[in-house]
């Protein structure tokens, strides 16, 4: 059995992973970590649930721990770009957990919160910055930060970034980075547009690809019900009243659709909350907290926001 120690990660990182209950690396971690530790660019094809966050976070933390040195003001040593606020928050939480025995700083910037908070946060600089592209550009335009000192760039969920229209933001951000850097590029799929993007950002990359042993879809019984549009609200309410359903996730295509479903369920006496791009970050966090605690039985999310959930 391969262990994290076998992958040549520093002891503080192995200890932090063990504290989180991780002792045996996943296939993507076994493949990716040695290349990342060697300083190579990396192209990883991996879905959510494969352990890909640790596959890039652990070797990055190893690098920072072995080469300590705080970046200058308004800059970062590592830049991680994520498509959604939820995913950015999850990645930052992972960096803090895996680096808990190292003296490193991790910051997160994304839309939905006052930008002045992020401007103050970046004044002192940070070792790791996890950002959504839009908020990062806002900070750059306000001269609140610079990318001159970035040693490692991570693009996570690159296919979703393109789906959300962030290609123009990426084309603004990447040229501002030092040419000499390590780039780690992760995507769940590899359509032609992603392959072209990877080819323009990576230099002689190592390529790794895995699929989870059992995806969420494999473990869920799926049923399709064909129903007229006007009957959907009543059928959804009837389904959610089933005693066997303790909590439920409802996915919609649009933000307005999510709000409409919440109103319809409320009329039917079922408490629900929505998360989508028009909600502020505090609103999204309150909705997620209520759902986790059981105070809200139904969480309605757009399919874009749901990927971060």
N, C-alpha and C positions, 0 to 999 in steps of 0.2 A: 504493500500500500504506500503510495506517495504521500508525503506530508509537506506542510508549508516549509519546514526546515530543510527538506530535501531540495526545495526550489531556491535555496540560498538567500531567503529573506532574512533581514536582521532580526535578532532575538526580540526586541521590543515590539515589532510588528507581529511576529508569530505569537507572542504572549497576548497581544490585544485581540488577535483573531480567535485565539483559544477562549478568551474571556467572553467573546460573543457566541461561543459554541461551535466555532469552525475549526476543525482539526484536519479534515481531509479535503484537499482542493478539488474543485469541480473540473471537468474536462477543459473548459475554456481557460481556467486559471492555470492548469498544467501546461497548456499550449502557449498561452500569451505571456505569462510572467517572466520566463527566461529571456524571451526576446526583448521585452520592455526593460528588464534589468541590464541587458547588454547595450541599451541605448538605441536600439533599432526602431525605425518607424514601423507601425503595426496597422494592418487592416483586419479587423475582426468582424465576422458575420455571426451574430449571436442574438437570440431573442431575450426578452425579459424573463427572468427566472433561471438563467444559466449561471449566474454568479459573475457577470461581466464587470460590475462595478468594482469588486475586489480585484478583478483581473488587471485593471489599470490603476486603482488607488494604491494597492499594496506596493507595487514596484516604484511608483512615484514617491510614496512616503519613504521607502528605502533610500532612494536617491537623495531626497531632501535631508534625511537624518544623517547620511554619511557626508554631506556637504553643507553643513549649517551656514547660515548667513542670511540675515533679514534683508529683504529687498528695499530699495530706496522708497521714499514717499510716493504715494499715488501709483504704485506698481505692484505686480505679482510675479512670483517665480513660476507658478503653474496656472494655466487658464483652462478651465473645463467649461465647454459650452453645451447647454442642454436646451431642448425645445420648449419645456413647460416649467412653470413655477414649482409644481409638485415634484417633478423629477429633479430639478435643481436642489430643492430642499432635501430630498432623499440622498442624493450624492454627497452633499455637504455633511449630512449626519453620518454617513459611512466613513468619510475622511476623518472626521473627529473621533469616531469610535476606533478605527484601525490605527490612528496616530495618537491615541490617548497617552501613551508613554513617551512621546516625543515632545519637544518644546517647539511646536509649530502652530501657526495661526491659519484658520480657515474662515473665509468670508463668502457670503452669498448675496448676489444682487439680482433682482427681477422686478418686473412691473407690478403694479397693484399696491405698492407702498410708497410713501413720500420719498422722492429722490434725494432730498437733503440728508436723510438718514444714511444713504449709501455714500454720499459725498463725504460725510464725516467719517464713515467707516474706512474709506480708502485713503484718508489723509496719511495714516501711518504705514500704509502698504500691508501686504499679506503674503504668506507663503503660497496659499492655494486660494484661488478665486473661482467659484462656481457661478456661472452667469447665464441668463437668457440673452440672446443676441440683441434684442431691442433695447433693453436697459443698459447693456454694455456700451452700445453706440451713444446713447444719451449721455453717459458719463464721459465718454471720449470727447463728444462735441462740446461739453461744458468744461473741458480741460481738467476734469476731476481725476483722471487717471491716464496712464500711458502704458503701452504694451512693449516698451523697449527692452524690458528685462525678462520676458517670458522665456523659460527654458524648455517647458513642455506644454504642448497644446493637445487637449482631448476634445474630440467631437463625438458626443454620445447621441444615439438615436438619430443618426444623420438622415435617414430616410424620412423620419417625421419632420425634421427641420425643413426639408424641401417641400413636404406636403403643406406645411404652414406658411410657406412663402418666404423663408429666411435666407434663400440663396443670395439675394442682393445684400443682406446684412453680412453674410459670410464673406462676400467679395469685397466688402469694405474693411472687415476686421483683419482677415488673414494677411494682406499686404503690410499691415502695420506691425507685424511680428518680426522678430529677428529671423534672418534666413537660416542661421544655424540654430536649430531647435529639434526636439524630438516631437513627432506627431503621432498620436494614437487615435485611430478612426474606427468607430463602431457603428454598425447598422444591422437592423433585423433582416433587411432584404438588400439585394444588389441589382436594382434596375440599371439601365444604361446611364441614366443621369447621375446616379450615385457612383458608378464606376468611373465616370468622367471626372466627377468632383474629387474622388479619392486620388485619381491619377495626377491631378493638378496640385494636390497638397502633400503627397507622400513621396519620399525618395527611397527607392529600392526596399519597399516594405516587406516584412514577414507577413504571411497570410495565414489566418486561422479561422476555422469555421466549425461550429457545433450547433446541435439542436438539443433542447432539453429532453431528458429521458422520458418525462411525462409532463406534457404541457397542461395548463389549466383546462383547455378545451377537451383534452383526452379524459379528464376526470369529471366532466360535467355532462349530465344527460341532457340532450338537446331535443326540443320539440318545436315544430313550426305550426302556427295556427293561422289560417287564412281567414281574414275578417274584413268587413267593410270599414272604411275610414271612420265613419260616425260611430261605430260600435266599439272602437278600440278603448276609449276611456272607461266605459262600463266593464269591459272584459278585464282590463288591467286591474281595476279596483276589486273585482270579484276574485281574481287570482291572488292578489296580495292579502286578501282576508283569510286565505287558507291557514288553518291553525299550525300547519307544519312549517310555514314561512315565518321565521323570527325576524330576519332582516333581508332586504333586497336591494340590488343595484338595478337601476333602470337607465338604459342608454338611449340617447336621442341624437339625431343628426345635427340639429341646430340649437343655438342658445335660446332663441325664442321658444322653440319646441320644448326645451327643458323646463322653462318657466311655466309654460302652458300645462305641462303634465303635473307640476307641483300644485298649480291652482286647481286642476281637475281632481286630483287626489284629495286635496284639502276639502273641497266641496263634498266629497264622498266620505269625509271623516277620517281620512288616513293622513297622518302627519308625514310630510316629506320635505326634503331640502335639495337645492340644486347647486351644482358647481359648474362654472364655465368661465370663459374669458372675460365676460362683462362684470363678473363679481370681483370685489376687492379681495386682496389677500386675507385680511381678517375675516371677511365673510366666508371665504372658502375654508379657512382653518376651523372656524366655528362649526360649519356644516360637517366637516370630516370628524371633528371631535364629538359632535352629537351622535353621529352614525356609529363611531367606534364604541361609545359608551352605552349605546342602546336607547338613548333618549329620543332619537329619530330613527324610525324603522326603515325608511326608504330614502335612498340617496339617488338623485337623478343627475346624470352627467352627460355632457356631450361626448362623442366618441374621442375627440381630441383630448379633452381633460381627463377622460377615463384612462388613457394610457399612462398618465402619471399616477393615478390611483393605484 
